[in-house]
Structure formats: C-alpha cells, structure tokens
Amino acid sequence: MSAAHVRKVAGTEPSPSAAAQNAAPSGGPTQVTTAPAVPAGTTVTPPAPAPTAPRHVALTADRYGSPAVQDRLASWVCDLSLVHELTERLSRTGTLDDALHEVLRAGATLVGARRGMIALEPADGLGPDRTIGLGLGHADLGTISTVPPEPEPEPEHVRAPEPRTSANDNSADGADGDDGEAGTADEAATDSDTTDATEATDATYADDGTEHVHPDLLHEPGLGNRHREVAVQLGLGASYALRLTAETHGRLGTAVWFYDEPAEPDDRQRRLMGLYLRYAAEHTARVLDLRRARDTMAAFAAELLPERLPRVPGVRMAVRHSAGPRGGGDWYDALPLPEGALGLAVGGVTGRGPGAVAAMGRLRASLRAYAVMEGEDPVAVLSDLELLMRLTEPARSATALFAYVEPPAAPGRTGTSAVAGRKLTLAGAGHCPPLVVGDRRCEYVETTLSAPLNMLSCWEAPSVELYARPGETLLLYSDGLLHRTGESADRALARLHAAAQGAPRAVRDDPDRLADHIVRTVLPEGLEHGLEHGPEDPGGTASNKSTESTESTEDVVLLAVRFD
C-alpha cells in the first residue's frame, strides 16, 4: 500500500519528511508510514529546524595575529598615544614663543635628549628671526651661534633615513626562507599598515632627504675645530638636527637637540619625531602668521601716535606704551601750544581691532585741533570732542583726559605762578585720575567726576587747577595699566600709588627711570607679558603656566611729565 499522491498545485510542495519516508532503500523490509492527505489548495509549511548549540569562536592567535604582531600593535598604540598627547599640548599654545618652547620640550621627550634649541628663520624673509633654547642660557646660545654652518654638499656624517621595506617584500622573504613558510595574512596586513605610516613620516623628519646627526661630537672625524671646542665648553656629547618645514611657508628654521653623552635616536624615535614634526611645523606656521598680523596691527597703531615727544623748556617727558594683541584704541599726546604752553592728553576708545585703532587716530587728530584753538579751556576741548563723537562715532564711547600747562613765568616776574610752579588746568571724561609725585606729596588729582564721552545725552565736566612745583612729576596713564595687574581698581590704584611713593629720589629726578620703575613695580612680569594671547586664543599649556584673561589684552599708556 503506497502513500496517497499529493497533487501538484501552484504554491504547494510535497512535505520533505513525507518524501523521505516514501523513498525506501533497496534490499530488506521497509516500514512504510502513510502521510496524511493534504487537501487541495492548502500550503504546506516545512517544519522549523531544530535549534542548534551556539558556535563558540576560539580566540586563537591565528585569528588575531601572532603574539609578536600583537606586541607590535600594542607598541604602536603606545607610541601614537604619546604623539597624540604631545600634539594636543602643542595645539593649546597660542603664541609663537610658547609653540617653539613646546616643540623643544616634546622633541626632547621623543628623542631622549635634555637640551635643545630652535633657530627660527623663515625662508620668506618676513621674520621674525629668533633663537629659543631648552636648558641653554643666552650665553650658551651665543656660543653655539659661533659654530660655522656645515658646508654643502653634506659630509658623510649627514645621513639620509634608511629605506623601509614594504610588506610585500617581507612576505616574499618569508616565502623563500629556509623553513619554506610564508607569513600569515595578519602579519602581512600589520606590516603594510606600519610601512604606510613609516613612509609617510620619512619626508617630514628629513624634508630635504637628510638629517644632521653627530653621534659623537668629540671623536667624530671631519668635524670642525670650532664645533668641537663648543661641544667641550658646553658639555655636549651628540646632536640631532632637523628642519622645520611647512607646506604653506616652506622652511621655517632648524631644531637641534643635544645629548650629554655620545648617542643618536633609533628608528622608532625618528618615526615618532617625524609624525610629531609634521603637525608641529604647520602649527608653528599658523602662530607665525598670527604673530605677524599682531605685529602689523601694533605697528599701525604706533604710526598714529607721536613718533617722539616734543622738547619744551622746563619740562622733561617720557612715555611707555604697549598695544594689545588685537589692536587697542588707547592714545597719548604732548602738543606744544602757542605762547609756550603745553597740551597733554591721554585717552582710549572702546573696542578692539582695526576699527578701534582708526577711531583712535581720528579722535586724537580732532583733539589736537581743538587744543590749538581753545586749549586753555580743557572743558571746552572735551565738550567739542564729545559733540564730534556724537555726530561721527555714534556707536562708540571714549575716555579722555586733557591738561593745559601754562607757559613758564618770565624771568624776574613775581606772582603766584612764579612761586608755586607751573599752573595746570585739567579736565577728564571718565578717565583715570592723574598722579602727582614729588618730595613733599604723592597724591591723585580728582578728575573722575564726569562720564565717558558719548555716554550720556548731556555731557558735563568740571575743571581742576593745580600747581606743579619744580621737581614734581605728573603721571598720566590708561586704565590698561590698572587692569593688567589682575586686581580690582582700588587695589591697582593703591599699588600704583605705593610704587610712585616708594621710588628713590634719584629715580624721581629722571622721568625715564621713574616710568621704568612704575612699570616694573606695578607689572612685575613686564609690559609684554601675555600680549600675544587674545581672548580667542586657547592659552598656554600647563607647563608654561601662561594664563588667559581679558585684562591682559588691553593697551597700556604711561606718560611721565617732570617739571624743572
């Protein structure tokens, strides 16, 4: 008895189990099982396969590479992590000097050196040219600069990087070896990745195809006598020099690292140095452009200020000025007026950048014109300047201080001015109060009872009169001198007062020495500290401990006027 035949209907197939049961092997009795009949037009669904145990993949060396390959990968990860950390530190530098110092420190870490130097000399000739040292003083750098340059072509001790073999060459060598076993595919892939990274760095750590290596400065044949003398004098055992080259700027300079004992970097150190210098050169080029732009802005602002102070009988003057990194609007002026009088002015325009510098130039020129016409009335001078700002600079405000110094008394003339000294009439518009320094007094002159120009709809200011005795000095300054201290206005004013009061008499007698003393005491880190950092700059690294603040970007003006 056979199983019922299932008619072939479109969309139906016989059950696989039924077909297997119907097929009987030849020979021997066979137990036949009858499959139930399937009605016509019914779809037969195959039974679901029985669940199978999950397949466990063994983590073998064949799948993930041999232990040697794993060690190489781990070593590369560590090396690249180090390079990443060093480049991240470099990216946080916002000034040219900070970037060069960081390149020296990172390079010393990578090649295992203790000292080094960078001679920055851009190939375009636009500068700035400078030499930065690591572990070397100014005298040491000067001594090294006496070493004559190496002649061209390079001598034998100037070596080119050794060529690297490709992954295919390594595989072929393995196939033709004595054991007759070729390398695994994992090893070949790893070697290929390593070779690509290595070949990419060859041109960076030796852009001209060479690297200057002196593994033994004392016993190396062919080395110049002066080179050897400097090595003995400074205790240098070996040197490793590379060029800094950027794609956009070409050659930037040369970096040299010095060893205390005879040594030279190995292939691994050279690879890492190549990876690092590729980024370091481009970053240095960027901060170089930023430095040039700021220098141009500072030069532009300086051209709008007096080139030199005038010579006025009975008056000696000195000025200290430092422009902010983005170009500020602070100005000063000393203008000889008719009949032997003298006009003194300091001020500042709100804002930064080229617009503020241009506005400063316009206001300073306008103030000079008003001072010539009506300088004996400082309030009128500032009132006209305020009206001009309201009409031509409606979006800006400014602070200003103008002082009118009367002519000296004629010989033989008697009166109050002849006995008390030179008469000054001052008026201020929201500016810092001037400071009078002398043997008998050191006090501020109250001129802050008015608002800045173009700040109120109706501007008014009182005038102040005082007499400057012979030997006294009048200090006019901008608020940047106070803000650069990083302290509150009251504390900064107290520091300025203490600095002026504590100046020795010999210092007070010379306005130049007094100005230097004030700057050195109020700003111990100097006028130029932090000027390359703007508010947008990322600042310095933890190693150079440079701080970022808005105050550090303001202009500084200090005008010292001594009356004899």
C-alpha positions as semicolon CSV with decimal commas, in nm:
position;residue;x (nm);y (nm);z (nm)
1;M;0,000;0,000;0,000
2;S;0,153;0,330;-0,106
3;A;0,106;0,680;0,031
4;A;-0,162;0,898;-0,118
5;H;-0,039;1,102;-0,404
6;V;-0,039;1,475;-0,340
7;R;-0,144;1,667;-0,641
8;K;0,092;1,946;-0,750
9;V;-0,093;2,267;-0,701
10;A;0,062;2,604;-0,764
11;G;0,215;2,730;-0,441
12;T;0,245;2,387;-0,281
13;E;0,529;2,138;-0,250
14;P;0,536;1,792;-0,103
15;S;0,650;1,770;0,254
16;P;1,023;1,686;0,274
17;S;0,955;1,446;0,556
18;A;0,692;1,267;0,355
19;A;0,922;1,233;0,056
20;A;1,195;1,090;0,274
21;Q;0,955;0,840;0,422
22;N;0,830;0,731;0,078
23;A;1,184;0,660;-0,051
24;A;1,273;0,304;0,060
25;P;1,625;0,173;0,024
26;S;1,671;-0,135;-0,190
27;G;1,701;-0,462;-0,014
28;G;1,540;-0,554;0,313
29;P;1,200;-0,491;0,458
30;T;1,089;-0,136;0,496
31;Q;0,829;0,002;0,730
32;V;0,619;0,245;0,539
33;T;0,443;0,528;0,717
34;T;0,147;0,680;0,546
35;A;0,141;1,060;0,539
36;P;-0,193;1,222;0,587
37;A;-0,362;1,356;0,283
38;V;-0,337;1,728;0,223
39;P;-0,645;1,898;0,088
40;A;-0,611;2,072;-0,242
41;G;-0,522;2,440;-0,228
42;T;-0,351;2,414;0,110
43;T;0,007;2,540;0,159
44;V;0,234;2,301;0,337
45;T;0,488;2,474;0,568
46;P;0,815;2,289;0,626
47;P;0,887;2,218;0,989
48;A;1,126;2,458;1,164
49;P;1,479;2,322;1,203
50;A;1,575;2,204;1,544
51;P;1,775;2,458;1,749
52;T;2,146;2,402;1,749
53;A;2,404;2,487;2,010
54;P;2,576;2,827;1,964
55;R;2,906;2,817;1,786
56;H;3,195;2,931;2,003
57;V;3,478;3,100;1,816
58;A;3,809;3,035;1,979
59;L;4,024;3,347;2,029
60;T;4,331;3,196;1,881
61;A;4,649;3,358;1,769
62;D;4,566;3,258;1,411
63;R;4,260;3,483;1,412
64;Y;4,410;3,792;1,582
65;G;4,772;3,759;1,481
66;S;5,074;3,609;1,642
67;P;5,197;3,731;1,981
68;A;5,474;3,920;1,803
69;V;5,221;4,108;1,591
70;Q;5,012;4,184;1,898
71;D;5,319;4,323;2,072
72;R;5,395;4,542;1,773
73;L;5,039;4,672;1,765
74;A;5,048;4,747;2,137
75;S;5,378;4,929;2,093
76;W;5,234;5,135;1,809
77;V;4,928;5,225;2,016
78;C;5,150;5,345;2,300
79;D;5,369;5,544;2,063
80;L;5,076;5,705;1,886
81;S;4,916;5,787;2,221
82;L;5,234;5,967;2,321
83;V;5,244;6,162;1,995
84;H;4,875;6,248;2,033
85;E;4,933;6,381;2,384
86;L;5,226;6,594;2,271
87;T;5,041;6,736;1,971
88;E;4,744;6,814;2,193
89;R;4,969;7,010;2,425
90;L;5,113;7,194;2,128
91;S;4,768;7,282;1,997
92;R;4,693;7,461;2,325
93;T;4,974;7,711;2,267
94;G;4,860;8,041;2,122
95;T;5,187;8,233;2,086
96;L;5,496;8,182;1,877
97;D;5,732;8,161;2,174
98;D;5,510;7,915;2,358
99;A;5,483;7,696;2,048
100;L;5,860;7,689;1,994
101;H;5,925;7,604;2,358
102;E;5,668;7,325;2,343
103;V;5,826;7,181;2,026
104;L;6,161;7,172;2,203
105;R;6,018;7,001;2,511
106;A;5,825;6,745;2,307
107;G;6,122;6,672;2,083
108;A;6,346;6,621;2,385
109;T;6,093;6,370;2,518
110;L;6,075;6,180;2,190
111;V;6,448;6,155;2,118
112;G;6,562;6,127;2,481
113;A;6,766;6,449;2,487
114;R;6,799;6,700;2,769
115;R;6,884;7,021;2,585
116;G;6,794;7,176;2,253
117;M;6,744;7,490;2,050
118;I;6,535;7,619;1,761
119;A;6,670;7,879;1,521
120;L;6,362;8,036;1,362
121;E;6,444;8,197;1,028
122;P;6,150;8,182;0,783
123;A;6,254;8,140;0,422
124;D;6,024;8,421;0,305
125;G;6,240;8,673;0,489
126;L;5,945;8,836;0,668
127;G;6,064;8,729;1,012
128;P;6,065;8,729;1,300
129;D;6,408;8,569;1,337
130;R;6,482;8,436;1,681
131;T;6,655;8,159;1,870
132;I;6,484;7,966;2,150
133;G;6,673;7,736;2,385
134;L;6,584;7,447;2,614
135;G;6,828;7,401;2,901
136;L;7,057;7,659;2,740
137;G;7,110;8,017;2,855
138;H;7,158;8,322;2,638
139;A;7,535;8,290;2,669
140;D;7,517;7,924;2,561
141;L;7,306;8,012;2,259
142;G;7,551;8,285;2,168
143;T;7,837;8,038;2,192
144;I;7,659;7,788;1,967
145;S;7,591;8,061;1,712
146;T;7,968;8,096;1,661
147;V;7,984;7,749;1,506
148;P;8,016;7,791;1,127
149;P;7,746;7,625;0,916
150;E;7,821;7,290;0,762
151;P;7,946;7,310;0,402
152;E;7,746;7,186;0,107
153;P;7,726;6,914;-0,008
154;E;7,671;6,745;0,322
155;P;7,960;6,541;0,464
156;E;7,943;6,170;0,522
157;H;7,813;6,204;0,875
158;V;7,496;6,368;0,739
159;R;7,287;6,063;0,678
160;A;6,968;6,001;0,492
161;P;6,693;5,794;0,655
162;E;6,728;5,425;0,592
163;P;6,475;5,292;0,337
164;R;6,197;5,078;0,475
165;T;6,096;4,750;0,313
166;S;5,737;4,703;0,216
167;A;5,502;4,437;0,341
168;N;5,522;4,253;0,008
169;D;5,900;4,230;0,034
170;N;5,871;4,087;0,383
171;S;5,619;3,830;0,265
172;A;5,839;3,726;-0,025
173;D;6,136;3,682;0,204
174;G;5,926;3,466;0,430
175;A;5,815;3,251;0,137
176;D;6,171;3,196;0,015
177;G;6,316;3,129;0,358
178;D;6,472;2,810;0,476
179;D;6,158;2,698;0,655
180;G;5,954;2,748;0,339
181;E;5,666;2,904;0,540
182;A;5,514;3,232;0,435
183;G;5,396;3,490;0,686
184;T;5,034;3,489;0,789
185;A;4,787;3,728;0,633
186;D;4,751;3,912;0,965
187;E;5,124;3,974;0,984
188;A;5,130;4,098;0,625
189;A;4,845;4,340;0,690
190;T;5,009;4,474;1,004
191;D;5,340;4,521;0,828
192;S;5,163;4,708;0,548
193;D;4,995;4,949;0,791
194;T;5,322;5,008;0,971
195;T;5,506;5,066;0,645
196;D;5,249;5,320;0,526
197;A;5,287;5,523;0,845
198;T;5,664;5,498;0,829
199;E;5,686;5,604;0,466
200;A;5,458;5,897;0,539
201;T;5,699;6,025;0,804
202;D;6,020;5,986;0,608
203;A;5,972;6,314;0,424
204;T;5,875;6,503;0,738
205;Y;6,170;6,439;0,963
206;A;6,403;6,490;0,668
207;D;6,233;6,721;0,424
208;D;6,545;6,765;0,217
209;G;6,624;6,394;0,234
210;T;6,881;6,432;0,512
211;E;6,901;6,460;0,887
212;H;7,206;6,601;1,057
213;V;7,329;6,350;1,312
214;H;7,653;6,386;1,508
215;P;7,660;6,078;1,735
216;D;7,998;6,170;1,889
217;L;8,096;6,535;1,878
218;L;8,433;6,483;2,045
219;H;8,567;6,200;1,830
220;E;8,381;6,234;1,502
221;P;8,622;6,263;1,207
222;G;8,585;6,561;0,980
223;L;8,421;6,783;1,243
224;G;8,543;7,142;1,255
225;N;8,767;7,259;1,536
226;R;8,525;7,530;1,647
227;H;8,242;7,278;1,655
228;R;8,447;7,053;1,880
229;E;8,552;7,342;2,106
230;V;8,193;7,448;2,163
231;A;8,095;7,088;2,240
232;V;8,368;7,064;2,503
233;Q;8,281;7,404;2,651
234;L;7,910;7,327;2,687
235;G;7,945;6,957;2,765
236;L;7,769;6,832;2,452
237;G;7,820;6,469;2,356
238;A;7,599;6,438;2,047
239;S;7,347;6,635;1,844
240;Y;7,045;6,559;1,629
241;A;6,918;6,832;1,395
242;L;6,603;6,851;1,183
243;R;6,449;7,117;0,966
244;L;6,109;7,270;1,038
245;T;5,928;7,289;0,705
246;A;5,562;7,375;0,645
247;E;5,373;7,323;0,321
248;T;5,246;7,682;0,313
249;H;5,561;7,862;0,428
250;G;5,847;7,641;0,323
251;R;6,146;7,630;0,553
252;L;6,081;7,787;0,893
253;G;6,406;7,707;1,068
254;T;6,610;7,433;1,227
255;A;6,563;7,239;1,550
256;V;6,859;7,076;1,725
257;W;6,861;6,851;2,031
258;F;7,178;6,781;2,229
259;Y;7,283;6,473;2,424
260;D;7,521;6,483;2,718
261;E;7,690;6,161;2,603
262;P;7,756;6,009;2,260
263;A;7,420;5,885;2,133
264;E;7,173;5,902;1,848
265;P;6,800;5,834;1,815
266;D;6,690;5,493;1,694
267;D;6,445;5,423;1,412
268;R;6,144;5,426;1,643
269;Q;6,234;5,766;1,784
270;R;6,285;5,904;1,435
271;R;5,945;5,777;1,322
272;L;5,774;5,940;1,618
273;M;5,964;6,261;1,565
274;G;5,853;6,261;1,203
275;L;5,488;6,221;1,298
276;Y;5,516;6,499;1,554
277;L;5,708;6,745;1,339
278;R;5,455;6,711;1,058
279;Y;5,194;6,873;1,280
280;A;5,437;7,095;1,472
281;A;5,562;7,268;1,158
282;E;5,210;7,353;1,041
283;H;5,108;7,476;1,386
284;T;5,421;7,690;1,405
285;A;5,336;7,838;1,066
286;R;4,987;7,929;1,190
287;V;5,106;8,103;1,506
288;L;5,375;8,273;1,297
289;D;5,104;8,424;1,077
290;L;4,915;8,531;1,388
291;R;5,225;8,694;1,531
292;R;5,290;8,880;1,207
293;A;4,932;9,007;1,197
294;R;4,958;9,135;1,552
295;D;5,292;9,298;1,485
296;T;5,141;9,471;1,183
297;M;4,849;9,592;1,392
298;A;5,082;9,722;1,663
299;A;5,297;9,899;1,405
300;F;4,987;10,056;1,252
301;A;4,874;10,183;1,592
302;A;5,222;10,314;1,671
303;E;5,226;10,515;1,349
304;L;4,915;10,701;1,468
305;L;5,090;10,808;1,789
306;P;5,367;11,069;1,829
307;E;5,696;10,943;1,692
308;R;5,881;11,139;1,960
309;L;5,787;11,368;2,242
310;P;5,845;11,742;2,191
311;R;6,116;11,936;2,368
312;V;5,964;12,205;2,585
313;P;6,171;12,437;2,807
314;G;6,138;12,347;3,174
315;V;5,966;12,013;3,102
316;R;6,106;11,662;3,054
317;M;5,882;11,379;2,941
318;A;5,894;11,001;2,898
319;V;5,632;10,758;2,776
320;R;5,577;10,384;2,789
321;H;5,321;10,238;2,552
322;S;5,223;9,880;2,478
323;A;4,947;9,790;2,233
324;G;4,717;9,496;2,294
325;P;4,729;9,187;2,073
326;R;4,420;9,275;1,872
327;G;4,491;9,646;1,840
328;G;4,353;9,880;2,102
329;G;4,235;10,238;2,095
330;D;4,445;10,400;2,370
331;W;4,645;10,707;2,280
332;Y;4,863;10,979;2,430
333;D;4,979;11,317;2,307
334;A;5,204;11,606;2,404
335;L;5,139;11,913;2,191
336;P;5,329;12,244;2,205
337;L;5,074;12,527;2,204
338;P;5,103;12,896;2,125
339;E;5,292;13,128;2,363
340;G;5,498;12,844;2,510
341;A;5,207;12,649;2,657
342;L;5,184;12,271;2,650
343;G;4,889;12,040;2,600
344;L;4,889;11,687;2,746
345;A;4,632;11,421;2,662
346;V;4,562;11,054;2,721
347;G;4,253;10,862;2,622
348;G;4,104;10,542;2,498
349;V;3,834;10,431;2,255
350;T;3,611;10,135;2,331
351;G;3,653;9,825;2,122
352;R;3,941;9,635;1,968
353;G;4,079;9,576;1,624
354;P;4,140;9,795;1,320
355;G;3,818;9,989;1,372
356;A;3,918;10,098;1,721
357;V;4,266;10,192;1,604
358;A;4,124;10,402;1,321
359;A;3,875;10,573;1,554
360;M;4,158;10,648;1,795
361;G;4,352;10,819;1,515
362;R;4,053;11,034;1,422
363;L;3,982;11,141;1,779
364;R;4,344;11,219;1,853
365;A;4,370;11,438;1,543
366;S;4,048;11,617;1,635
367;L;4,163;11,677;1,991
368;R;4,486;11,832;1,863
369;A;4,285;12,075;1,651
370;Y;4,059;12,173;1,940
371;A;4,360;12,209;2,171
372;V;4,526;12,457;1,934
373;M;4,209;12,667;1,912
374;E;4,090;12,656;2,274
375;G;4,347;12,461;2,471
376;E;4,339;12,699;2,769
377;D;3,988;12,567;2,843
378;P;4,014;12,187;2,875
379;V;3,641;12,150;2,939
380;A;3,563;12,318;2,606
381;V;3,812;12,092;2,430
382;L;3,646;11,778;2,564
383;S;3,296;11,917;2,500
384;D;3,373;11,972;2,134
385;L;3,529;11,628;2,112
386;E;3,216;11,477;2,265
387;L;2,996;11,655;2,011
388;L;3,214;11,529;1,728
389;M;3,187;11,173;1,856
390;R;2,811;11,202;1,882
391;L;2,791;11,302;1,515
392;T;3,062;11,084;1,360
393;E;3,110;10,791;1,601
394;P;2,760;10,726;1,741
395;A;2,833;10,362;1,821
396;R;3,147;10,430;2,023
397;S;3,241;10,586;2,351
398;A;3,576;10,706;2,477
399;T;3,755;10,825;2,786
400;A;3,991;11,122;2,775
401;L;4,198;11,349;2,995
402;F;4,334;11,683;2,878
403;A;4,571;11,908;3,069
404;Y;4,672;12,261;2,976
405;V;5,013;12,363;3,109
406;E;5,056;12,739;3,115
407;P;5,377;12,897;2,990
408;P;5,654;12,939;3,247
409;A;5,682;13,269;3,428
410;A;5,906;13,525;3,263
411;P;6,242;13,592;3,432
412;G;6,207;13,847;3,710
413;R;5,830;13,808;3,715
414;T;5,663;13,782;4,055
415;G;5,332;13,626;4,139
416;T;5,165;13,303;4,238
417;S;5,284;13,105;3,938
418;A;5,643;13,214;3,986
419;V;5,642;13,094;4,347
420;A;5,416;12,786;4,333
421;G;5,535;12,648;3,997
422;R;5,366;12,575;3,666
423;K;4,989;12,608;3,661
424;L;4,791;12,320;3,514
425;T;4,424;12,307;3,426
426;L;4,280;11,960;3,382
427;A;3,950;11,808;3,275
428;G;3,861;11,442;3,246
429;A;3,591;11,236;3,078
430;G;3,569;10,912;3,272
431;H;3,946;10,866;3,266
432;C;4,180;10,751;3,542
433;P;4,295;11,028;3,779
434;P;4,649;11,158;3,725
435;L;4,909;11,119;3,998
436;V;5,141;11,396;4,120
437;V;5,472;11,267;4,258
438;G;5,727;11,481;4,440
439;D;5,940;11,514;4,752
440;R;5,653;11,658;4,957
441;R;5,349;11,486;4,812
442;C;5,226;11,185;4,620
443;E;4,855;11,222;4,555
444;Y;4,587;11,170;4,297
445;V;4,413;11,461;4,126
446;E;4,038;11,416;4,128
447;T;3,922;11,429;3,767
448;T;3,678;11,137;3,761
449;L;3,357;11,328;3,828
450;S;3,241;11,300;3,468
451;A;3,116;11,028;3,237
452;P;3,299;10,900;2,928
453;L;3,243;11,081;2,601
454;N;2,927;10,990;2,408
455;M;2,792;10,802;2,708
456;L;2,526;11,050;2,827
457;S;2,290;11,272;2,632
458;C;2,430;11,582;2,802
459;W;2,799;11,568;2,891
460;E;2,948;11,800;3,153
461;A;3,271;11,800;3,347
462;P;3,438;12,031;3,598
463;S;3,794;12,153;3,555
464;V;4,066;12,121;3,816
465;E;4,359;12,356;3,872
466;L;4,687;12,271;4,040
467;Y;5,044;12,396;4,056
468;A;5,331;12,164;3,979
469;R;5,632;12,259;4,188
470;P;5,983;12,226;4,046
471;G;6,097;11,865;4,081
472;E;5,745;11,720;4,072
473;T;5,623;11,474;3,810
474;L;5,274;11,432;3,672
475;L;5,182;11,074;3,577
476;L;4,911;11,026;3,314
477;Y;4,813;10,667;3,235
478;S;4,543;10,450;3,083
479;D;4,320;10,201;3,262
480;G;4,512;9,919;3,096
481;L;4,795;9,977;3,345
482;L;4,549;9,901;3,624
483;H;4,373;9,613;3,452
484;R;4,696;9,433;3,368
485;T;4,757;9,385;3,741
486;G;4,459;9,148;3,756
487;E;4,332;9,317;4,071
488;S;4,038;9,541;4,148
489;A;4,057;9,910;4,062
490;D;4,109;10,015;4,424
491;R;4,392;9,768;4,478
492;A;4,553;9,860;4,147
493;L;4,539;10,231;4,230
494;A;4,691;10,159;4,570
495;R;4,971;9,960;4,406
496;L;5,043;10,244;4,163
497;H;5,049;10,497;4,447
498;A;5,285;10,280;4,652
499;A;5,516;10,230;4,354
500;A;5,541;10,604;4,290
501;Q;5,579;10,694;4,656
502;G;5,850;10,432;4,707
503;A;6,064;10,548;4,417
504;P;6,407;10,675;4,529
505;R;6,479;11,042;4,475
506;A;6,737;10,969;4,207
507;V;6,468;10,776;4,018
508;R;6,212;11,054;4,057
509;D;6,454;11,306;3,912
510;D;6,458;11,121;3,578
511;P;6,120;11,066;3,406
512;D;6,259;10,771;3,207
513;R;6,381;10,592;3,518
514;L;6,058;10,675;3,701
515;A;5,847;10,531;3,417
516;D;6,054;10,213;3,417
517;H;6,027;10,189;3,795
518;I;5,648;10,226;3,784
519;V;5,608;9,961;3,515
520;R;5,848;9,721;3,685
521;T;5,676;9,760;4,023
522;V;5,313;9,759;3,910
523;L;5,364;9,493;3,642
524;P;5,649;9,268;3,762
525;E;5,618;9,044;3,454
526;G;5,665;9,338;3,219
527;L;5,459;9,522;2,961
528;E;5,481;9,247;2,702
529;H;5,367;8,964;2,927
530;G;5,060;8,786;2,788
531;L;5,022;9,029;2,498
532;E;5,031;8,757;2,231
533;H;4,729;8,589;2,388
534;G;4,394;8,718;2,274
535;P;4,057;8,620;2,420
536;E;4,008;8,374;2,133
537;D;4,344;8,209;2,190
538;P;4,336;7,874;2,365
539;G;4,604;7,995;2,603
540;G;4,913;7,819;2,722
541;T;4,988;7,471;2,840
542;A;5,021;7,364;3,197
543;S;5,395;7,350;3,150
544;N;5,443;7,714;3,062
545;K;5,175;7,828;3,311
546;S;5,053;8,110;3,093
547;T;4,713;8,246;3,193
548;E;4,438;8,392;2,984
549;S;4,237;8,693;3,085
550;T;4,064;8,976;2,908
551;E;4,261;9,228;3,114
552;S;4,593;9,110;2,977
553;T;4,493;9,219;2,626
554;E;4,440;9,589;2,697
555;D;4,668;9,871;2,589
556;V;4,897;10,038;2,840
557;V;4,994;10,405;2,832
558;L;5,213;10,575;3,094
559;L;5,319;10,937;3,035
560;A;5,558;11,092;3,289
561;V;5,594;11,473;3,278
562;R;5,857;11,626;3,507
563;F;5,866;12,000;3,576
564;D;6,208;12,153;3,643
